[in-house]
């Protein structure tokens, strides 16, 4: 693909305080063949006023709709997109200026469906934070990534650039899921396409501010189970059973750690479930010992 058009989708709901910086970081991209599709998902703050400052730019298209939630709002943006490649940016986050330019280069083979990048963090005021995604399964990977994705969603949503035909083949975001929307989509795309990444910090992700979607642990668990089970049911044999067992053990172990301060009994139950799936899951033994010692 040479100089493909990129459609950047920004959905926003009551993030007017951060939206101007977000949109500016898109419009200042060094790669110039793009359109910006803004979907105002029924905001009740001054989001509309902020967006109005950008409407004179011929790269900007604006959809103002009643509140539907992130999945449907994003899907509406994709449906309206004219680009061959689709990018996403949450309204409170930022891109580095060379983000699109460096990612477009990697769509040099038809087998590449998604290109992503590393992520760095900032606080509510935009100050850099010295933190990283922790865990071996967050290591960026390229090629066929289905096996690795079963363990962890290591692909930052707002860092991605996606071939539009992927949505034609595998559908868009599923509004049934309140958590893990992107994980579900990456799994579906991974059935047929390779993934690649730019080994640079091209996404700046804001944390710790009011209004940010906070993770509801119970809801997160339910959605993760549903996504995991459905994917394997719809794609029998796509990964070896040994990988499935190890992925399930890893997931149970993570939940054991999540529930340690919430419900110690359930925490122990998750660690034991992890060992039932994979007796070599060292983290489960560590978790049980910590629960026993109350540390």
C-alpha positions in Angstrom: 0.0 0.0 0.0 1.4 3.4 -1.0 0.1 6.5 0.8 -3.1 5.0 2.1 -5.7 7.3 3.5 -6.1 7.0 7.3 -9.3 7.7 9.2 -8.8 8.6 12.8 -11.8 7.9 15.1 -12.1 10.0 18.3 -15.2 9.3 20.4 -15.8 11.6 23.3 -18.1 11.8 26.2 -17.6 14.7 28.7 -13.9 15.0 28.2 -13.9 18.6 27.0 -11.0 19.4 29.4 -8.6 17.2 27.4 -10.2 17.1 24.0 -8.3 20.1 22.5 -4.9 18.6 23.2 -6.1 15.2 21.8 -7.3 16.7 18.5 -4.3 18.9 18.1 -2.0 15.9 18.5 -3.8 14.3 15.6 -3.9 17.3 13.3 -0.2 17.9 13.9 0.8 14.5 12.5 3.6 14.4 10.1 1.7 12.0 7.9 -0.8 14.2 6.2 -3.2 11.9 4.2 -5.8 11.4 6.9 -9.2 12.5 8.0 -10.4 13.0 11.6 -13.8 11.7 12.4 -15.0 13.0 15.8 -18.0 11.3 17.4 -19.6 13.3 20.3 -21.5 10.6 22.2 -24.1 12.8 23.8 -21.7 14.9 26.0 -23.3 17.2 28.5 -20.2 19.4 29.1 -18.8 21.9 26.7 -17.4 19.3 24.3 -19.4 20.7 21.4 -17.9 24.1 22.0 -14.3 22.7 21.9 -15.0 20.7 18.7 -16.4 23.8 17.0 -12.9 25.4 17.0 -11.7 22.6 14.7 -14.6 22.4 12.2 -13.0 24.9 9.8 -10.3 22.3 9.1 -11.2 20.3 6.0 -9.7 17.2 7.5 -12.4 17.2 10.3 -15.7 15.4 10.1 -18.2 15.7 13.0 -20.9 13.3 14.2 -23.0 14.6 17.1 -25.3 11.9 18.5 -27.3 10.8 21.5 -25.3 8.8 24.1 -24.9 5.1 23.0 -21.7 4.0 24.8 -18.2 3.6 23.4 -18.7 0.5 21.3 -21.6 1.9 19.2 -20.1 5.4 19.0 -16.9 3.9 17.7 -18.7 1.7 15.3 -20.5 4.7 13.9 -17.2 6.4 13.4 -15.8 3.4 11.5 -18.9 3.2 9.3 -18.5 6.8 8.3 -14.7 6.4 7.7 -13.4 6.8 4.1 -9.8 5.6 4.9 -8.1 2.3 4.0 -6.6 2.3 7.5 -8.4 3.1 10.8 -6.8 4.6 13.9 -8.3 5.2 17.3 -7.5 7.8 20.0 -9.3 8.2 23.3 -10.3 11.9 23.9 -8.1 12.2 26.9 -4.9 10.8 25.4 -2.2 12.1 23.0 -0.1 10.9 20.1 3.5 11.7 19.2 3.7 13.7 15.9 5.3 10.8 13.9 2.9 8.1 15.1 0.9 7.6 11.8 4.0 8.1 9.6 5.9 5.3 11.3 3.0 2.9 11.5 1.8 3.3 7.9 5.2 2.1 6.7 4.6 -1.3 8.2 1.6 -2.1 6.1 3.9 -3.4 3.3 2.3 -6.8 3.2 -1.4 -7.8 2.8 -1.1 -10.1 5.7 -0.6 -7.3 8.2 -3.9 -6.4 9.8 -2.9 -4.3 12.8 0.1 -2.2 13.7 0.5 -0.8 17.3 3.2 0.8 19.4 4.5 1.1 22.9 2.7 3.3 25.5 3.9 5.8 28.0 1.9 7.4 30.8 1.1 10.9 32.1 -1.0 12.1 35.0 -4.2 14.1 34.9 -2.2 17.4 34.3 -0.1 15.9 31.5 3.1 15.3 33.6 5.1 12.3 32.6 4.9 9.3 34.9 7.7 6.8 35.5 5.8 3.6 35.1 5.5 0.8 32.6 3.2 -2.1 31.8 4.5 -5.0 33.9 4.5 -8.7 33.1 6.1 -10.8 30.5 2.9 -11.1 28.5 2.9 -7.3 27.9 6.0 -7.6 25.7 5.1 -6.4 22.2 4.9 -9.2 19.6 4.6 -9.4 15.9 3.4 -12.0 13.4 0.7 -14.5 14.5 -0.3 -13.4 18.0 -3.4 -15.4 18.9 -1.7 -17.7 21.4 -0.1 -14.7 23.2 -3.4 -12.7 23.2 -5.1 -15.4 25.1 -2.8 -14.6 28.0 -3.0 -10.8 27.9 -4.3 -7.9 25.8 -0.8 -6.4 25.2 -2.0 -4.2 22.4 -2.9 -0.6 23.5 -6.2 0.4 21.9 -5.3 4.0 21.1 -1.9 3.0 19.7 -3.5 0.9 16.9 -3.7 1.3 13.2 -6.1 -1.3 11.6 -6.7 -2.3 8.0 -10.3 -1.4 7.3 -11.0 -4.7 5.6 -10.6 -6.3 9.0 -13.9 -4.8 10.1 -15.5 -6.0 6.9 -14.4 -9.6 7.6 -14.7 -9.8 11.4 -17.2 -7.2 12.4 -16.8 -4.2 14.6 -16.7 -3.7 18.4 -19.3 -5.8 20.3 -21.5 -3.5 22.5 -22.4 -6.5 24.7 -19.0 -6.2 26.4 -18.5 -3.4 28.8 -14.9 -4.4 29.3 -12.4 -6.0 26.9 -14.0 -4.5 23.7 -10.6 -4.2 22.0 -9.3 -7.6 23.2 -12.3 -9.3 21.6 -11.7 -7.6 18.3 -7.9 -8.3 18.3 -8.6 -12.0 18.9 -11.0 -12.1 16.0 -8.6 -10.3 13.7 -5.7 -12.5 14.8 -7.4 -15.6 13.2 -6.4 -14.4 9.8 -4.0 -11.4 10.0 -0.5 -10.8 11.4 0.2 -8.0 13.8 3.2 -5.7 13.9 4.5 -2.9 16.1 6.7 0.2 16.1 9.0 -0.2 19.0 8.6 3.3 20.2 6.4 5.2 22.7 4.0 6.8 20.3 0.9 6.8 22.5 0.8 9.0 25.7 -1.9 7.6 28.0 -3.5 9.7 30.7 -4.4 8.1 34.0 -5.8 9.2 37.4 -8.3 11.8 36.3 -12.0 12.2 37.2 -14.3 10.5 34.8 -11.9 7.9 33.6 -13.5 4.5 33.2 -12.6 2.6 36.3 -12.4 -1.2 36.2 -15.2 -3.0 38.0 -13.5 -6.2 38.9 -16.6 -8.4 38.9 -17.7 -7.0 35.5 -14.2 -7.4 34.1 -14.1 -11.0 35.1 -17.5 -11.8 33.5 -16.6 -10.1 30.3 -13.2 -11.7 30.1 -14.7 -15.2 30.6 -17.3 -14.6 28.0 -14.8 -13.3 25.4 -12.4 -16.1 26.1 -15.0 -18.9 26.0 -16.8 -17.6 22.9 -13.6 -17.2 21.0 -12.5 -20.8 21.7 -16.0 -22.1 21.0 -16.2 -20.4 17.7 -12.6 -21.3 16.7 -12.1 -24.9 17.9 -8.5 -26.1 17.7 -7.1 -22.6 16.9 -4.6 -23.0 19.7 -3.3 -26.1 21.4 -5.1 -27.3 24.5 -1.8 -26.9 26.5 -1.8 -23.2 25.6 -5.4 -22.8 26.6 -4.8 -24.4 30.0 -1.7 -22.2 30.7 -3.7 -19.1 29.7 -6.6 -20.0 32.0 -4.1 -20.7 34.8 -2.5 -17.3 34.2 -5.9 -15.6 34.2 -7.0 -17.4 37.5 -3.7 -16.3 39.0 -4.3 -12.7 38.1 -7.8 -12.8 39.6 -6.4 -14.3 42.8 -4.2 -11.3 43.1 -7.0 -8.9 42.3 -9.3 -10.4 44.9 -6.7 -10.7 47.7 -7.8 -7.4 49.3 -11.5 -7.9 48.4 -12.3 -11.5 49.3 -9.5 -13.7 50.6 -11.6 -16.9 50.2 -12.3 -16.2 46.5 -8.7 -15.3 46.1 -7.6 -18.7 47.3 -10.2 -20.3 45.1 -8.7 -18.7 42.0 -5.2 -19.7 42.9 -6.4 -23.3 43.4 -8.2 -23.2 40.0 -5.0 -21.9 38.4 -3.1 -24.9 39.8 -5.8 -27.3 38.6 -5.2 -26.0 35.0 -1.5 -25.8 35.3 0.3 -27.3 38.3 3.5 -25.4 37.2 1.9 -22.0 37.7 4.4 -20.6 40.2 2.4 -17.4 40.8 -0.5 -19.5 42.3 1.8 -21.0 44.9 3.2 -17.5 45.7 -0.3 -16.2 46.0 -1.5 -18.9 48.4 1.5 -18.4 50.6 0.9 -14.7 50.7 -2.7 -15.2 51.6 -1.7 -17.7 54.3 0.8 -15.3 55.8 -1.6 -12.3 55.3 1.0 -10.3 53.5 
